[in-house]
Amino acid sequence: MYDVEFYMKSYDLLHGLQAGEPHDADAVLDALESYRDPDPVVYNIETTNACNMRCEMCPRTTMMTRRVETMKPEFFQQIVAQIKPFSPETWCRWEEFVAEKYGVRQGEMSENHFFLLVIPKVIQLHGYGDPLLDRNMGRYVKLLSDAGFESYFSCNPANIDVVRTLEMFENGLSYIKYSIESVDDAEHKTIRGEASNFSESYSRILRLLELKKQNGYKTTIVITMLDLNRPNQQGDYAKLREAFRDLDVYLYLKSEDQQWYRKDYHGTKSVHWSEICKHPWMSMTIKSNGEACMCMEDYDNEIVLGDARTQTLAEIWNGEAYRKFRRDHVDVTGGIKCSERCDMALVGKCLPPVSLR
């Protein structure tokens, strides 16, 4: 989830900044703070950072050094007890806002539809690990469902266990995303590692679709291919679309999230990656070790803003570390990941140089 109220309130100010409108740094910071909800909204809970893939485009494969850890169920329940879902009225206003500002409406299938009309309403259960390796995932889905939340995670279909997945469907999982890079097994392995495949994954997905229909499960099965700027990218995507033609799936080509470390930076079609970063005021990420970090892109937990094992989420969200972090985004403080190793524009990078401290 992210705070859609903050998103709507800050829209004109942040889009004006990106368009070159002059603003004073302190005034911008004060305005964003006034839009911020003192109650935290959790974007994602990384229940585990364990993964058996070796994806060529993932920082986990080439840069992550933190210890592999899996969250305890009692701690997960403690986090969920501190947050609340949006009201139907808030969601209705958000849908109207998205249609007006972005021309995106319910019923579409695209990465911008997914970001604007799915991600805001779900608790995302992945980070730098594969949730299918967490044997408590079915239990977590039920906890969220019982608390009135929708749930979602992205995973590697080679790790599908049909029985455990059906438990998640039964417990109310809202969306599950399977990342598929090619319909050719050898090509798939070059991109995501030897543990990946297409053929077996495809067979299991077809079985899940059959069982979903038989049992009337409401879980939406999402299929994505990352746009990695490969020479045969469009051809592979066409083959993927053909493989799932007329099947009950939500399928789209997804822009690559982070490319700052890539030699072939190739841009994005995503609203999320094209706009000023709102995360310091809009959402919180909880990592597998209990640390509250700047966002899910902090693969090594470099910017830790609190410890949810010893602090409440509200204490962290309204605390001094977060206050400084928000100031850092406006001042474009050097030496931190947000300023130097992220594709998203910071608020301060859109301010006139004379207004920076």
C-alpha positions in Angstrom: 0.0 0.0 0.0 0.9 3.6 -0.3 -0.8 6.7 1.1 -3.2 7.7 -1.7 -4.3 10.7 0.3 -0.8 12.1 0.3 -0.4 11.2 -3.4 -3.5 13.2 -4.3 -2.7 16.2 -2.0 0.9 16.5 -3.3 0.2 15.9 -7.0 0.0 19.5 -8.1 3.0 20.6 -6.1 5.3 17.8 -7.2 4.2 18.0 -10.9 4.8 21.7 -10.8 8.3 21.1 -9.5 9.0 18.7 -12.3 7.7 21.2 -14.8 10.2 23.8 -13.5 8.0 25.9 -11.3 10.2 27.8 -8.7 9.7 26.9 -5.1 11.5 27.5 -1.8 13.0 24.3 -0.3 11.6 25.0 3.2 8.2 25.8 1.9 8.1 22.6 -0.1 9.2 20.5 2.9 6.6 22.2 5.1 3.9 21.5 2.5 4.8 17.8 2.1 4.9 17.4 5.9 1.4 18.9 6.1 0.1 16.4 3.6 1.7 13.5 5.4 -0.5 11.2 7.5 1.0 10.7 11.0 -0.3 7.2 10.8 2.1 5.0 8.8 1.1 3.2 5.6 3.2 0.1 4.9 4.1 -0.5 1.3 5.6 -3.9 1.7 6.6 -6.5 4.3 9.6 -8.5 3.1 8.9 -11.7 5.0 12.1 -13.3 3.7 15.1 -12.3 1.7 16.0 -15.9 0.8 16.1 -16.7 -2.9 17.4 -19.6 -5.0 17.5 -17.6 -8.3 20.5 -15.8 -9.8 18.7 -13.1 -11.8 21.2 -11.1 -13.9 19.3 -7.8 -13.4 18.7 -8.1 -9.6 21.0 -6.3 -7.1 20.5 -9.2 -4.8 22.6 -11.3 -7.2 25.5 -8.9 -7.6 25.4 -6.4 -4.7 23.4 -7.5 -1.7 25.6 -8.4 1.3 23.1 -8.5 4.2 22.4 -11.8 6.0 19.6 -14.0 4.8 16.7 -13.9 7.3 13.1 -15.0 7.5 10.5 -13.1 9.6 8.8 -14.8 12.6 5.0 -15.1 12.4 4.5 -13.4 15.7 6.4 -10.3 14.4 4.4 -10.3 11.1 1.2 -10.3 13.1 2.5 -7.4 15.3 3.1 -5.3 12.2 -0.3 -6.0 10.7 -2.0 -5.0 14.0 -0.5 -1.5 13.6 -1.9 -0.6 10.2 -5.4 -0.2 8.6 -6.8 -0.6 5.1 -8.3 2.3 3.2 -12.0 3.1 3.5 -14.2 2.4 0.4 -14.8 6.2 0.2 -11.1 6.9 0.0 -10.6 4.3 -2.6 -13.5 5.7 -4.7 -11.9 9.1 -4.7 -8.6 7.6 -5.7 -10.1 5.8 -8.7 -11.6 9.0 -9.9 -8.3 10.8 -9.4 -6.3 8.2 -11.3 -8.9 8.3 -14.2 -8.7 12.1 -14.3 -4.9 12.6 -14.0 -3.6 9.5 -15.7 -6.4 8.3 -17.9 -6.1 4.8 -16.3 -9.3 3.0 -15.3 -10.3 -0.3 -13.8 -10.4 -3.2 -16.2 -7.1 -2.4 -18.0 -3.9 -4.5 -18.0 -0.7 -2.4 -18.0 2.1 -1.6 -15.7 0.7 1.8 -14.9 -2.7 0.3 -14.1 -1.0 -2.2 -11.8 0.9 0.5 -10.0 -1.9 3.0 -9.7 -4.9 0.7 -9.1 -3.5 -2.5 -7.6 -0.4 -1.7 -5.6 -2.0 1.1 -3.5 -4.6 -1.3 -2.1 -2.5 -4.4 -1.3 0.1 -5.3 1.2 3.1 -6.4 -0.9 4.8 -9.4 0.6 8.0 -9.5 -1.4 11.3 -7.6 -1.3 14.7 -9.1 -2.1 13.6 -12.7 -1.7 11.0 -15.2 -3.1 7.9 -15.5 -0.9 7.4 -19.0 -2.1 10.3 -20.0 0.0 8.6 -18.8 3.1 6.5 -21.6 4.4 4.3 -19.3 6.5 3.0 -17.4 3.5 -0.5 -19.1 3.6 -0.8 -18.0 7.2 0.2 -14.5 6.4 -2.3 -14.2 3.7 -5.1 -15.3 6.1 -3.9 -12.8 8.7 -4.2 -10.0 6.2 -7.5 -11.2 4.8 -9.0 -11.4 8.3 -7.8 -7.8 9.0 -9.5 -6.5 5.8 -6.4 -6.1 3.7 -5.8 -7.3 0.1 -2.4 -9.1 -0.4 0.0 -9.6 -3.3 3.5 -10.8 -4.0 5.8 -11.4 -7.0 7.7 -14.7 -7.2 9.5 -17.1 -9.4 7.1 -19.7 -11.0 9.8 -22.4 -10.9 9.2 -22.5 -7.1 5.5 -23.1 -7.3 4.1 -25.7 -4.9 0.6 -26.3 -6.1 -0.8 -27.5 -2.7 0.7 -24.5 -0.8 -0.4 -22.1 -3.5 -4.0 -23.4 -3.2 -3.8 -22.7 0.5 -3.0 -19.1 -0.3 -5.8 -18.9 -2.8 -8.2 -20.4 -0.2 -7.0 -17.9 2.4 -7.8 -14.9 0.1 -4.6 -14.0 -1.7 -5.6 -11.1 -4.0 -2.8 -11.2 -6.6 0.2 -13.4 -7.3 2.7 -12.4 -10.0 4.8 -14.9 -11.9 7.9 -13.4 -13.6 8.6 -15.1 -16.9 11.5 -13.9 -19.2 11.2 -16.4 -22.0 9.2 -19.4 -23.3 12.6 -21.0 -24.0 14.1 -22.8 -21.0 17.7 -22.2 -21.9 17.1 -18.5 -22.5 15.2 -18.3 -19.2 18.2 -19.8 -17.3 20.6 -17.3 -18.8 18.4 -14.5 -17.3 17.2 -15.9 -14.0 19.7 -18.7 -13.2 19.8 -22.4 -13.4 17.0 -22.9 -10.9 14.6 -21.2 -13.3 12.7 -22.7 -16.2 9.6 -22.1 -18.4 8.3 -25.5 -19.3 7.6 -26.8 -15.8 6.5 -23.4 -14.6 4.0 -23.1 -17.4 2.6 -26.5 -16.6 2.1 -25.6 -13.0 0.4 -22.3 -13.8 -2.0 -24.0 -16.1 -2.8 -26.4 -13.3 -3.4 -23.5 -10.9 -5.7 -21.8 -13.4 -7.7 -25.1 -13.8 -8.0 -25.5 -10.0 -8.8 -21.8 -9.5 -11.8 -22.1 -11.9 -13.0 -25.4 -10.4 -13.0 -23.9 -6.9 -14.1 -20.4 -7.6 -11.0 -18.8 -6.2 -10.8 -15.0 -6.7 -7.0 -14.7 -6.8 -5.7 -12.8 -9.9 -2.8 -14.6 -11.5 -0.4 -12.0 -13.0 2.2 -12.8 -15.7 5.0 -10.3 -16.4 8.0 -10.1 -18.5 10.7 -7.5 -17.7 11.7 -5.2 -20.5 15.5 -5.8 -20.3 16.2 -4.2 -23.6 17.2 -7.6 -25.1 17.6 -7.8 -28.9 14.7 -10.3 -29.1 12.6 -8.7 -26.3 9.5 -8.0 -28.3 9.6 -11.3 -30.1 9.8 -13.1 -26.7 7.0 -11.1 -25.3 4.8 -11.9 -28.3 5.5 -15.6 -27.7 4.6 -15.2 -24.0 1.3 -13.5 -25.0 0.5 -16.4 -27.3 1.3 -19.0 -24.6 -1.3 -17.4 -22.3 -3.8 -16.3 -25.0 -7.4 -16.7 -23.9 -6.4 -17.8 -20.4 -7.6 -16.1 -17.2 -4.4 -14.1 -16.5 -3.4 -10.4 -16.1 -0.4 -10.1 -18.5 1.9 -7.1 -19.2 5.4 -6.1 -20.2 7.0 -4.4 -17.2 9.7 -1.7 -17.3 12.8 -2.5 -15.4 12.7 -1.0 -12.0 16.3 0.2 -11.3 18.8 0.7 -14.0 21.4 3.1 -12.5 23.9 0.2 -12.3 23.2 -0.9 -15.9 25.5 -0.1 -18.8 22.5 -0.1 -21.2 20.2 2.3 -19.4 17.0 2.2 -21.5 14.5 4.3 -19.7 11.0 3.5 -18.5 7.3 3.6 -19.4 6.3 3.5 -15.8 4.6 6.4 -14.0 6.3 5.3 -10.8 9.8 5.7 -12.1 9.0 8.9 -14.0 7.8 11.0 -11.1 9.4 12.5 -8.1 10.0 10.0 -5.3 7.2 10.3 -2.7 8.2 7.4 -0.5 9.6 9.4 2.5 6.1 10.8 3.1 3.9 8.1 1.5 5.0 4.6 2.7 7.1 2.5 4.9 9.0 -0.7 4.2 9.6 -3.4 6.8 12.5 -5.8 6.0 12.9 -9.5 7.0 15.1 -8.6 10.0 12.5 -6.1 11.3 14.3 -2.9 10.2 12.2 -0.1 8.8 14.0 1.1 5.7 13.6 3.9 3.2 11.9 1.7 0.6 12.0 -1.8 -0.9 14.9 -0.7 -3.2 17.3 -0.5 -0.3 18.6 -4.0 -0.9 21.3 -3.8 1.7 19.4 -1.9 4.4 21.7 1.1 4.1 19.1 3.7 5.3 17.6 2.2 8.4 14.9 4.5 10.0 14.0 2.4 12.9 13.6 -1.1 14.3 10.0 -2.4 14.3 11.0 -5.1 16.8 11.6 -2.5 19.5 9.6 0.5 18.3 6.0 1.1 17.2 5.6 1.9 13.5 4.1 5.3 14.5 7.3 6.1 16.6 9.5 5.3 13.6 7.3 7.2 11.1 7.2 10.3 13.2 10.7 10.0 14.6 13.9 12.0 14.2 15.5 9.6 11.7 12.6 9.9 9.3 12.5 13.7 9.8 16.2 13.9 8.7 15.6 11.5 5.8 12.8 13.7 4.4 15.1 16.7 4.8 17.8 14.7 3.0 15.5 14.3 0.0 14.9 18.0 -0.2 18.6 18.9 0.3 19.9 16.1 -2.0 22.3 15.0 0.8 25.3 13.3 -0.7 26.7 10.0 0.3 23.4 8.2 0.6 21.8 5.7 -1.8 18.8 7.9 -2.6 21.0 10.7 -3.9 23.5 8.6 -5.8 22.1 5.1 -6.6 18.5 5.4 -7.6 16.7 6.2 -10.8 13.9 8.2 -9.1 14.1 12.0 -9.0 14.4 13.5 -5.5 12.4 16.6 -4.5 15.6 18.6 -4.2 16.8 17.8 -7.7 13.8 19.6 -9.0 14.3 22.8 -6.9 16.4 25.8 -8.2 20.0 25.5 -6.9 19.6 28.8 -5.0 16.9 27.3 -2.8 19.0 24.5 -1.6 20.8 24.7 1.7 
